[in-house]
Amino acid sequence: MIRCKLEGNFKKLNNYFEKLLEGVNVGVLNKYGREGVAALKAATPVDTGVTAASWYYEIVRDNRSISLVFKNSNVVNHVNIAIILQYGHGTRNGGYVQGVDYINPALKPVFDRLAKDAWKEVTG
């Protein structure tokens, strides 16, 4: 029989990770936020151009993480137009408009570059 007994806590490790989060270069996230918005604008299907022009990003930080979040402010009758373009939607007469996956292909190269830069930062 094997027994394990843990003593202490992970306070030092948690403090280490919190200091790492504090040191995240927000300028790099801003760079990739701007790149992502440009990619989304270019990839958004265009009718009037309002949805393409409505992309923006936010950097959201909490006590355990930092996130780069892309959003679209074009909302009509409580419906986000970017979302229904992506996933599709029903019509008033019972029909269905198929969605087009334009968000993921637009952001993939941006996230790939971000991951590469982040890995360089971690490994030195």
C-alpha positions in Angstrom: 0.0 0.0 0.0 1.2 3.4 -0.9 0.3 6.4 1.2 0.7 10.0 0.4 0.6 12.8 2.8 0.7 16.5 1.7 1.7 19.2 4.1 1.5 22.9 3.5 -0.2 24.7 0.7 0.4 26.1 -2.7 0.6 29.7 -1.6 4.1 30.3 -3.0 3.2 28.6 -6.3 -0.1 30.6 -6.6 1.9 33.8 -5.8 4.3 32.9 -8.6 1.5 32.5 -11.1 -0.1 35.7 -10.0 3.1 37.6 -10.6 3.4 36.0 -14.0 -0.1 37.3 -14.9 0.8 40.8 -13.7 3.8 40.7 -16.0 1.8 39.9 -19.1 2.6 42.5 -21.8 -0.7 44.1 -22.5 0.8 45.9 -25.4 1.2 42.5 -27.2 -2.4 41.7 -26.5 -3.4 45.1 -27.9 -1.3 44.4 -31.0 -3.1 41.1 -31.6 -6.5 42.7 -30.7 -6.0 45.2 -33.5 -4.9 42.5 -35.9 -7.9 40.3 -35.0 -10.4 43.2 -35.5 -8.8 43.9 -38.9 -9.1 40.2 -39.9 -12.7 40.0 -38.7 -13.6 43.2 -40.6 -12.1 41.8 -43.8 -13.8 38.4 -43.4 -17.3 39.5 -42.4 -19.9 39.0 -45.1 -20.9 42.5 -46.4 -24.4 43.7 -47.1 -24.5 47.2 -45.6 -21.0 47.0 -44.0 -22.4 47.8 -40.5 -21.5 44.4 -39.0 -18.0 44.5 -40.4 -17.4 47.9 -39.0 -18.7 46.9 -35.6 -15.9 44.6 -34.4 -13.9 45.6 -31.4 -11.8 43.8 -28.7 -11.4 43.9 -25.0 -8.7 42.7 -22.7 -10.3 41.2 -19.7 -8.2 40.5 -16.6 -9.3 38.8 -13.4 -7.3 37.5 -10.5 -6.4 34.2 -12.3 -6.4 35.0 -16.0 -6.1 37.5 -18.8 -8.2 37.2 -21.9 -8.4 38.8 -25.3 -12.1 38.9 -26.3 -13.5 39.9 -29.7 -17.0 41.4 -29.8 -19.4 42.9 -32.3 -21.8 45.7 -31.4 -24.2 45.4 -34.3 -27.4 44.2 -32.5 -30.8 44.5 -34.2 -33.9 43.6 -32.2 -31.8 42.0 -29.5 -30.0 39.8 -32.1 -26.3 40.0 -32.7 -25.9 40.1 -36.4 -22.3 38.7 -36.4 -23.6 35.6 -34.5 -26.4 34.8 -36.9 -24.1 35.3 -39.9 -21.8 32.7 -38.3 -24.3 30.2 -37.2 -27.4 30.8 -39.4 -30.9 31.7 -38.4 -34.6 31.1 -39.1 -36.6 33.5 -41.2 -40.1 34.9 -40.6 -41.7 32.6 -43.2 -40.3 29.4 -41.7 -37.2 29.2 -43.9 -33.6 28.9 -42.7 -30.5 30.8 -43.7 -27.3 28.7 -43.4 -24.5 30.3 -41.4 -21.0 30.9 -42.8 -17.9 30.1 -40.6 -16.0 33.3 -41.2 -14.9 34.1 -37.6 -12.7 31.0 -36.9 -10.7 31.1 -40.2 -10.2 34.9 -39.8 -8.9 34.6 -36.2 -6.8 31.4 -36.6 -3.7 33.0 -38.1 -3.9 35.8 -35.5 -4.1 33.3 -32.6 -1.3 31.2 -34.1 1.0 34.2 -34.2 -0.1 35.1 -30.6 0.7 31.6 -29.4 4.1 31.6 -31.1 5.0 35.0 -29.5 3.7 33.9 -26.1 5.8 30.7 -26.3 8.9 32.8 -27.1 8.1 34.9 -24.1 7.8 31.9 -21.8 10.9 30.0 -23.1 13.1 33.1 -23.5 
